[in-house]
């Protein structure tokens, strides 16, 4: 057996976290691009080329991509707090999250709001006049989610706000949490917990959260009253924080990756069946009294099984250091901040060119990636710009040193994302 197996968890660098973060961001860009072209799902701006088929592609990651990113962040925070849990940790986290959040809300997100208002109303102010009102000196039409009583919003940057809140609470409670996780009872539970339970127990947790909170607390994205989202995202955030501290349990994702993938595919196919009006009780009449719970269980299982499969295959394929992962990981936060505004502006600007359902989204994607890359290059050169766009100095910039995992909004059912 290798000596690495006997090393404490915090001495084992999990390179797959960096790789998964990069791939999740790539999925995020494609998902937001798809939101402009998917039929029947509302978004900030919609192309004239909308497709019902795109819904099936979107449904695949709809339920789990946000949770995966919170889980990755929770795992990264475990490493950071193990290394430093004092005021320095909080100061770095606040700088890393809060500064881009404020800058992004005031400057980066504003064009999205302007376009959304112009698309939905007869608003005729120019952009400078709009922005003056947006930052607080006037009134704007109520056609977008805002941070009442202001006109500001963070749109896709909501993740930074939520993650900062979760990290802050965990940091404040960390001395207590550390004592609990180091207790003999916790060690016995972790030692005796079978690896396969990682496929079952979290899925049950996701199911219970959905059944108890989903209808009672509709998604708001305003932090103070978004209890369903808080419950499920805190759940996976803490799950990542805890599981990564057990080498045996973390490796169980890899051990059961093919089972997770197989069951995930089955759940996804059943969901497609249900979305198209299928009924389980039509084929299994005994299920009729509890069909609602069965559907909820399938959605919940689908959500967790894909996360488990992605983590497992991530360990199998991304465990070795890769130069492209490190380069991409350093740029990913900047891309996250910029990408959605670039998609919205590009779709709106190209709307009258009649480019067709293939060329238009392809061109939007190229513009988004190219301008994001240019923004990253500039942010790498100028320190002040790097601070507001999330570009850190080259040394140590990884998931294990910066737990920022880019995302966007997802609901328990068909998502209509920010």
Secondary structure, DSSP 4 states (H G I P E B T S, - for coil): --GGGGS-GGGS--HHHHHHHHHHHHHHHHHHHHHTTBTT---SS--S--BSHHHHHHHHHHTTHHHHHHHHHHHHHHHHHHH--SHHHHHHHHHHHHHHHHHIIIIITHHHHHHHHHHHS-----HHHHHHHHTTSS---S-S---TTSS---GGGHHHHHHHHHHHHHHHHHHHHHHHHTSHHHHHHHHHS-TTHHHHHHHHHHHHHHHHHTTTS----SSSS-HHHHHHHHHHHHHHHHHTT-HHHHHHHHHTHHHHHHHHHHHHHHHHHHHTT--HHHH-GGGGGGHHHHHHHHHHHHHHHHHHHHHHHHHHHH-S--HHHHHHHHHHHHHHHHHHHHHHHHHHHTGGG---TTHHHHHHHHHHHHHHHHHHHHHHH-HHHHHHHT---STT-STTT----------SSS----
